């Protein structure tokens, strides 16, 4: 039996990348999912994949976490649908692709609002409902070119012989941290690399 069967998992930034993969992994474990993102088309596609993979229920919440009131909205809709919340994966994130010389205050505000303020506010609204509080990991590359440069650089220096991390491997780490097997792990940053 799955550790996550029937558990309610809220995943932000779930329309692509790590968030989508984490949602799919929890779906395979028969969790009930509340998945959140701005892009309705991509998020609905992930939701359909999750249903096919075995999720016991999937709630799609379209929200822009750079807006302060959206944090409360996603928690409220999740509780209205599932009546509880077991796991929060704060995955949504944005980056600033401009150099320091070209960055604007608006660029910085948007990144701060999603990457910092939204994490705090979503967590604040979730805490009364969580049976345990564990946050997932985030990763971001501002462009495919920068990711390719990072991959080339890191693969030559990786202790496991040039192997680069995949979204599946990050998802596996998130699944582990949310499981009973990690019940004594809290308040740390787990570097998955």
Secondary structure, DSSP 8 states (H G I E B T S, - for coil): --TTTT-EEEEESTTSHHHHHHHHHHHHTT-EEEEEES-HHHHHHHHHHHHHHT-SEEEEEE--TTSHHHHHHHHHHHHHHHS---EEE--------S-TTT--HHHHHHHHIIIIIHHHHHHHHHTTT-SS---------SSHHHHHHHHHHHHTT-TTTS----HHHHHHHHHHHHSGGGTT--S------
